[in-house]
Amino acid sequence: MQHEEQAHGETDDLRGRPLDLAQMVAYQDGAVVSRTLVDCKAGTITIFAFARGQGLSEHTAPYDATVYVVDGEAQVTISGKDIRVQTGEMIIMPANEPHALKAVKPFKMMLVMIRG
């Protein structure tokens, strides 16, 4: 898996204007592309674009992780249970439970992590 972070300067330029989440990152064959929109002490908001078949391997996080599906379809696995999510749906992955995700189709998501 290739992972690329899109460099777009400071996140301050995103404040105070409408954002088209689907346009914030572009699909790239065989890659996962991400762009951080908010990164502060309280948490992060990151947009990801996954090529078909790409994903994030199983891991845990000390905080709940909220995924909103901007485009496409993915399989999310939480503590061994497979769940399909698609455009317009949201799923909360509980803190300290193993989770992973894989793009069934090209897939874009907004990941919100709140630390606390």
C-alpha positions, -999 to +999 in steps of 0.1 A: +000+000+000+013+034-009+002+063+013+005+099+004-003+130+024-015+158+002+004+190+011-019+220+010-003+244+035-019+255+067-054+244+076-062+281+085-070+287+048-100+263+052-117+281+079-148+302+074-158+288+040-179+259+027-158+228+019-167+201-006-154+171+012-155+149-019-131+173-036-106+177-008-087+145-018-083+127-051-082+090-058-049+075-069-045+040-082-030+016-056-028+043-029-044+058+001-043+096+000-051+118+031-054+155+039-057+168+075-083+195+078-080+201+116-051+191+139-052+204+174-049+193+210-086+184+212-085+161+181-082+158+143-103+158+112-088+140+082-101+132+048-090+100+031-093+086-004-087+048-008-082+031-041-103-001-045-087-028-023-067-004-002-073+000+035-060+004+070-048-027+088-062-037+121-052-014+150-066+002+181-070+038+192-074+052+227-104+073+216-135+066+196-130+071+159-159+084+138-159+077+101-183+095+078-184+080+042-182+108+017-181+085-014-180+048-022-182+018-001-159+001+025-159-029+048-151-019+084-141-047+108-146-040+145-136-067+170-139-093+142-173-082+130-175-071+094-198-041+086-204-025+052-207+012+050-215+034+020-219+070+009-238+091+035-234+066+063-214+070+095-199+045+119-182+050+153-153+026+160-151+022+198-119+031+217-095+003+225-113-022+202-094-036+172-107-022+139-097-021+103-112-010+070-109-018+033-123-002+002-148-024-015-150+003-042-130+035-044-138+051-010-135+085+006-141+091+043-138+118+069-122+106+101-129+125+132-109+117+163-117+136+195-091+132+223-109+131+256 
